[in-house]
Amino acid sequence: MKKELLAATALVSTLIGTSVAQAATASFSGSVKAGVKGTDTDGTADGTFAGLQQHNLSFSASETTDSGIKISTGFTVVNEGGTSNNASGLTLTFTDGSVLDLIEAGNAYKSKLATVPSGGGEVGITGTTNNHAPTGLGFANASATVGFEYASVADAMGVDGLTWGISASTGDDGDGTGSSSTVESAYSVGVSYVTDAGDTTVTVGGGFVSADDSNADTSNSKGEETAVALSAATGDLTVGVGWASGTEVAVHSSTGDNSEVDGAEVLTAGAKYVSGDITFAVGYVDGEAKDIATFGSAGSNVDSYEKTSASVTYTVAGGVSAIVGYASEDRADEGNPTKDVSGTTWYVGATLSF
């Protein structure tokens, strides 16, 4: 009997050991945000405020093959207070440092944009609007789930600080109508260059994206965009500026119908300064575009968007920060001010990250 028990124990140990050895390395991360947000619009929402609690939880897994290629993936369970089943596809990191993303890979131009600082905190006015002025540099960042993005090695083509990327994706080619617009195909290229100018590290990056859709109402054009951004870091100070221009197909939030958005342009600028445990940040966004309900016709009236933001963040302890944020936003739909989605917001809260 003793021999049988020893044999059974050895078998179980072997199976468990084999299972553990074959399992990918997994980890999780997330955050909990708790604070108060106040809103004072130019319309009816005058001096309202409420508690705001958000949470995020994500898992990741990775393993390295015998040839040295790292395979990684992940998924989000909870995203900013709501349940989520968003998976991140597969990422292959090769021994030379180049990276290949597969499935939900995204677009290369967006990945290569330099980071422009902006004010933080859970600020911003939400609501129903037909304003289609761009609010950020990636306004036409559309792609299908089946695709890839390849990012080159550092110092590509023998140029110090240069990296480049290329991406493509494909989706359903069945035509739809109305707002049922999906990406049929997309491609993008991006470039990033980092160099030192004395005590300042300068980063410039951007590129181009073009996407078609499977919607009969939109003449099979989902959007095109060119974007570029530059940042400069000197010691504890970082400043940046970005610009983007293009066209896209957007959905009216009030009607659900598609609109052709032409002449879209956006400028972003910001600065960030770190002093010990305190980070000061400011940001500015200025966008405009012409949205047209009848595709192919000329638009005349301009939608506009302008936002100024500022925040102060204090690192209380490792993984714990307190923040005070403020933002002022002005929107106009076809030249007419939209008071219900214009005004100011503020936020006071704390974030615990793990």
WOVEN-V502760 format. One record per helix or strand of 3 or more residues. SS is the DSSP state (h for helix, s for strand). FROM is the first residue (numbers start at 0). LEN is the number of residues. If there is no record, write none. Layout:
SS/FROM/LEN, SS/FROM/LEN
This chain:
h/1/21, s/24/17, s/47/17, s/69/10, s/81/6, s/89/4, s/98/4, h/107/5, s/145/6, h/155/3, s/161/9, s/182/15, s/199/14, h/215/3, s/222/12, s/236/15, s/257/18, s/277/15, s/302/15, s/319/14, h/338/3, s/342/11
